[in-house]
Amino acid sequence: MTDGKHIIWTDYLDYDDWKADLEAQYPELSEDERIELMYELNGDYLDDERHNLNIQLSRPILVVGDLGLWHGRRMGYKEIESGNIRDCLYSERDIDYSTWFVDKNGDFRCEAIHHDGTNHYLYRAYKDGVSETQIDNLKEKLYRGTATRADITRITRRLGDEIANVYGFPIPHRRQAVALER
């Protein structure tokens, strides 16, 4: 855990970070072959994390985005219809560096860096029992950029509890976190 974050996965490849280990383990390979192996190993490790987080939820996952675009910051959203947490661990093709983590409040998040800036994603599952009208109203607020944290938490729930169960790290229950913040 660093800075109140439980890092789940960082998808960033810099050969200099891998070079010494790969040269020691695979001295017979050329540098190009070791770079190719780095990408292959990284993909395998990411697949392992997707396997670890193969957690099927009862509802779709809402992804709330605070997007860093060339013309400023914008709010957006999308849904992961599968409702499976593993499907959160995918980056769009123009992303250079992604880190997925559970924050101190138990929210599953991603910071994704690209050539125009940084996107911040919040992954939340729709609560059981919320209506389609409530979901549509939240989406409308997200679309207009007027949604508040209270709007989001009223309709959705955090994913950190399921993830913490897989990896065995503690996160405070929401009431405890609020009490600690006071």
N, C-alpha and C positions, 0 to 999 in steps of 0.2 A: 504494500500500500504506500503510495506517495501522494502528498498533498491532499489527503482525504479521498483519494481515488484507488479503487481496486482495479488495476489494469488487467483486462482480459486478453487483448491482442493488439499489437502494433504492426500494421502492414506497411513497412518501410524497408526498402532494401538499399543498402549502401555496401558495396563490395568491400570497402575498407574495414567495415565492422566484422565481416566474415572471413577476410583474407587469411589471417594467421591460422585460424582453426582449419580452414579448408586446405591450405598449403601443407599443414602438418599431417592431416588425415589422408590427403590425396596428392602426394608429391608427383605422382606419375601423370597427372592431368595438366593440360595447358591452362593458362589463365582463362581463356574463353570457355573451356570445358568446366572449370570451377565456377564461373559465373552462371553458366547454364544449370549446374548442380545446385547453386544457391537458390535460384528461382524454383527449382523442382522441390527442394527441401522445404522452402518457405511455404509453398503451396500445400505440401503434405502436412506441415504443422498447422496451417490454417484449417485444413480439412479435419484434423484432429479436434480443433476447437469447435468447429461446426458439429462434429459428432457429439462432443461433450454437451453442447447446448441444443441438442435435438429435443426440445421441450415443446410439446404441442399444447397450446392454449385453447380455450373454448371460444375465443373471439379473435378477430383480426388485430394486428398491431398498428397503432397510429404512430407515425414518425413525424414529429414536429421539427421543422428546420428553421434555424436562424442562419440565413445564407449570406455569405460574403461575395457579392457580385461586383462586376466592374463599375456599376453605377450606384453602389451603396449596399447597405444591408436590407434584406427583405425577409419576411416571414413566409413560410410555406409548409405544406404537409403532403404526405402520401400515406398509403396504407400498405401493409404487408398482409395480403389476403389470406395467406397460408396460416397465419396465427402461430407460426413456429419460430422460436427465438433464434434458431440457427440461421434463418434467412435474413437476420439483421446484419450478419457478418459479410456483407458484400459492399464493395465500393463501386462507384461509377467510374467509367474509364478515364475521365480527366482528373481524377484525384491522385495526387502525388504521395500522400502520406495520410494514413488513417489510424486512429487509436480509439478502441472501444473500451469503456470502463464503466464501473458502477461507482457513483459518487457517494458522498457521506450521507445523503438523504435516501439512498437505495434506488436512485434512478439510473437506468441503463442509458448511456450516452455515447456519442462518437464525436470526435473532432477530426475533421477532414480538411486537409490543406491542399489547395490547388493554385493555379497561376494567378487568379484574381483575388484570393484571400482565403479565409477559413470558414467552413460551414460547421455549425454546431447542431447535432441531431439529438433529440430526446425520443426514446422509444417507450411507449406506454400501451398497455392492453385496455381495450374497452371493458368496463365493468359489466359483470353479468347483471341483467335487469334494466340496463339503460335502453331507451327507445331509439328507433331510427330517427325520429324527430330531434331528440337531444343530440345525437351524433351529427346530424345535418346542421343543426344550429352551431355546434362547436366548429365544424368544418367551415361554415360561413364566416365565423369570427376569425379563424385562422387565415382564411383567404383574404379578408379585409385587413389583417394585421392588428386586430383589436383584442385578440384572446389574451386573457390573463392566466396566471398560474392557477388561480382558483377555478377558472372555467375548465382548464385542462384536468385538474385533479377531481373535479366533480363528476366527470364522465369516464375517466380512465384510472388505472391503477399502475403502480410501479412494477418493474420486472426484476429488480435487484434481488428480491427474496428468492425467486427460483434460481437465479444465477449463483447467489451466495450458498445455496444448498448444494450445488454441484461442486463448487470449489472450496467450501468449508470456511469461508471468512464471515465474520460477524458484521451485521449492519444494524443500527438501532431501529426499533420500531418507530413509526412516525411521531407518536406522542412523546417518546423519549427524546427524539431529535429536536422537537420544538422546545421541550423543557431545557435541553442543553444549550440551545441557541439564546435563551433568555438570560 
